[in-house]
Amino acid sequence: MRITMVGTGYVGLVTGTCFANVGNDVTCLDIDQKKIDKLNNGISPIYEPGLDEMIQRNTKAGRLHFTTDAASAYQSAEIIFVCVGTPSDAQGHADLKYVLAASADIGKAIEAAPGSTGGSQDDKRSKIIVVKSTVPVGTNKKVQDEIAKHTTKPYKMGSNPEFLKEGAAINDFNKPDRVVLGAQDEGTGDRLRKLYDPFTRNGHPIFVMDIPSAEMVKYASNAMLATKISFINEIASLCEAYGSNVDEVWRGMTSDKRIGNQFLYPGLGYGGSCFPKDVLACISMGQLCGQPTPLLESVDKVNQAQRDRFIAKLDNHFGQGGLSGKKVAVWGIAFKPGTDDIREAPSLTLMNAVLDRGASVVAHDPVAHESCQDHGMMDRIDYSDDMYDMLKDADALVICTDWSEFKQPDFERMRKLMGQAVIFDGRNLYHPQTLQDEGFVYHSVGREPVTQQAPANAS
Ligand SMILES: NC(=O)c1ccc[n+]([C@@H]2O[C@H](COP(=O)([O-])OP(=O)(O)OC[C@H]3O[C@@H](n4cnc5c(N)ncnc54)[C@H](O)[C@@H]3O)[C@@H](O)[C@H]2O)c1
């Protein structure tokens, strides 16, 4: 099939490449000329394990193309996937300006397409416009109406929320837990189902449903995952207050099969380009229809408070004004391991708080250096390519991302480099006892801190 992906970000680029990889002819369209130039030179503008090789192979095979030419990309496609961003606006609503701008262009391109007639809305060869971006319920209808302002020619509508996880995106797309398709009619559902056939041969289910339900599935899923994270973080706070160990609580609790053990890890709270904005969008969907969502409002509040509580640990350790003039090292900037995405990353909140208190920051992340530059963060912090050198004379190390390379470091080397052997671990990477034995002061989440350096081991 001839497919156009609108937006070559984390979703459009990965899914477009995976569609090409099973034999489809895919054009990835973007308004960002720099991204398209990079892609045409075989370089991925984002970090996603395995993606570069797949892009290069499919481009070479002539199945994957990159362009900024919207009219021809839209006109040549049988199926158009809208994968543009839907960030929060100032009120927390999903901002649909990119989705609607693309819709208008699609309408104009359909109208201008040579050789196509008014046709009938039943035409089984009509283009299908599929919204893959995460959008509030009712958005597909808005897209349909926006396209209809510019053309009277036939087209079909579909919704296909995306569930891939950054860092494991290719595997998630190739072997999905499920594919959700919303379709305006049975014929459109069948055509979309066929497109996903190669990805669901091993029994992964495809659910075809009405469009508003498909739109809601994505929000319901992300709201549930965000709720789990805020839930365990709230329990971790109680553990700290009462001297329980959240690791033990986790083990005892998650052995109950009804609860399960996924997505229940305490830490700095959720970040990234999805959960924060999708929880807010869900809350505003509720406000718009007069249906309050107190649970999700609390999920958001707990998440924000989690970062503040962690910053308070630094304040308590250093005392009022005590961070001024200190050097704080930060391991991990990306909002999670496996990605260079730093949107809404807890590290940004942490680093800004430390800087605001007059400390200097030196940070390291295995892949997020460029994202940090794009974000403007490099004006405020020093960046180090070496996770050890940066620790020289540091007054504290703050761990914000659970990258594998941070999990078993050379503690002795760290202790010798650091000015003060103090670690604030926002990801619970280490056992407090190990850190005590290694001679560190150690603060983590939901567990007793190690507040005294063990003198015998602190050589
Ligand atoms: N990132 C994820 O892990 C993930 C997972 C599931 C769903 N989603 C959803 O998918 C959508 C896209 O997310 P993303 O992370 O890929 O976004 P992104 O910001 O990485 O990419 C969006 C791209 O769209 C381009 N764009 C904007 N307007 C355009 C237009 N008119 N024509 C062509 N290109 C245009 C931008 O230049 C950008 O490259 C969002 O709604 C998001 O919530 C994201």
PDBQT file of the ligand as one rigid body, heavy atoms in Angstrom, charges set to zero:
ROOT
HETATM    1  N1  LIG A 501       6.225   9.801  21.613  1.00  0.00    +0.000 N 
HETATM    2  C1  LIG A 501       5.563   8.735  21.993  1.00  0.00    +0.000 C 
HETATM    3  O1  LIG A 501       6.104   7.835  22.660  1.00  0.00    +0.000 OA
HETATM    4  C2  LIG A 501       4.119   8.563  21.626  1.00  0.00    +0.000 A 
HETATM    5  C3  LIG A 501       3.503   7.315  21.812  1.00  0.00    +0.000 A 
HETATM    6  C4  LIG A 501       2.168   7.168  21.458  1.00  0.00    +0.000 A 
HETATM    7  C5  LIG A 501       1.461   8.267  20.950  1.00  0.00    +0.000 A 
HETATM    8  N2  LIG A 501       2.078   9.460  20.818  1.00  0.00    +0.000 N 
HETATM    9  C6  LIG A 501       1.313  10.581  20.240  1.00  0.00    +0.000 C 
HETATM   10  O2  LIG A 501       1.661  10.705  18.871  1.00  0.00    +0.000 OA
HETATM   11  C7  LIG A 501       1.668  12.082  18.485  1.00  0.00    +0.000 C 
HETATM   12  C8  LIG A 501       3.040  12.458  17.943  1.00  0.00    +0.000 C 
HETATM   13  O3  LIG A 501       3.980  12.311  18.980  1.00  0.00    +0.000 OA
HETATM   14  P1  LIG A 501       5.550  12.397  18.704  1.00  0.00    +0.000 P 
HETATM   15  O4  LIG A 501       6.217  12.151  19.988  1.00  0.00    +0.000 OA
HETATM   16  O5  LIG A 501       5.890  11.566  17.515  1.00  0.00    +0.000 OA
HETATM   17  O6  LIG A 501       5.673  13.947  18.291  1.00  0.00    +0.000 OA
HETATM   18  P2  LIG A 501       6.969  14.717  17.777  1.00  0.00    +0.000 P 
HETATM   19  O7  LIG A 501       6.870  16.078  18.336  1.00  0.00    +0.000 OA
HETATM   20  O8  LIG A 501       8.194  13.914  18.021  1.00  0.00    +0.000 OA
HETATM   21  O9  LIG A 501       6.765  14.779  16.188  1.00  0.00    +0.000 OA
HETATM   22  C9  LIG A 501       5.760  15.512  15.565  1.00  0.00    +0.000 C 
HETATM   23  C10 LIG A 501       6.268  15.925  14.182  1.00  0.00    +0.000 C 
HETATM   24  O10 LIG A 501       5.185  16.486  13.433  1.00  0.00    +0.000 OA
HETATM   25  C11 LIG A 501       5.724  17.497  12.597  1.00  0.00    +0.000 C 
HETATM   26  N3  LIG A 501       4.638  18.327  12.078  1.00  0.00    +0.000 N 
HETATM   27  C12 LIG A 501       3.890  19.257  12.733  1.00  0.00    +0.000 A 
HETATM   28  N4  LIG A 501       2.957  19.774  11.881  1.00  0.00    +0.000 NA
HETATM   29  C13 LIG A 501       3.106  19.134  10.699  1.00  0.00    +0.000 A 
HETATM   30  C14 LIG A 501       2.434  19.210   9.443  1.00  0.00    +0.000 A 
HETATM   31  N5  LIG A 501       1.414  20.038   9.229  1.00  0.00    +0.000 N 
HETATM   32  N6  LIG A 501       2.845  18.423   8.436  1.00  0.00    +0.000 NA
HETATM   33  C15 LIG A 501       3.884  17.581   8.614  1.00  0.00    +0.000 A 
HETATM   34  N7  LIG A 501       4.553  17.451   9.780  1.00  0.00    +0.000 NA
HETATM   35  C16 LIG A 501       4.164  18.222  10.814  1.00  0.00    +0.000 A 
HETATM   36  C17 LIG A 501       6.721  18.197  13.508  1.00  0.00    +0.000 C 
HETATM   37  O11 LIG A 501       7.658  18.968  12.770  1.00  0.00    +0.000 OA
HETATM   38  C18 LIG A 501       7.357  17.003  14.208  1.00  0.00    +0.000 C 
HETATM   39  O12 LIG A 501       8.498  16.525  13.518  1.00  0.00    +0.000 OA
HETATM   40  C19 LIG A 501       1.246  12.862  19.734  1.00  0.00    +0.000 C 
HETATM   41  O13 LIG A 501      -0.132  13.055  19.704  1.00  0.00    +0.000 OA
HETATM   42  C20 LIG A 501       1.610  11.922  20.865  1.00  0.00    +0.000 C 
HETATM   43  O14 LIG A 501       0.829  12.127  22.005  1.00  0.00    +0.000 OA
HETATM   44  C21 LIG A 501       3.393   9.633  21.126  1.00  0.00    +0.000 A 
ENDROOT
TORSDOF 0
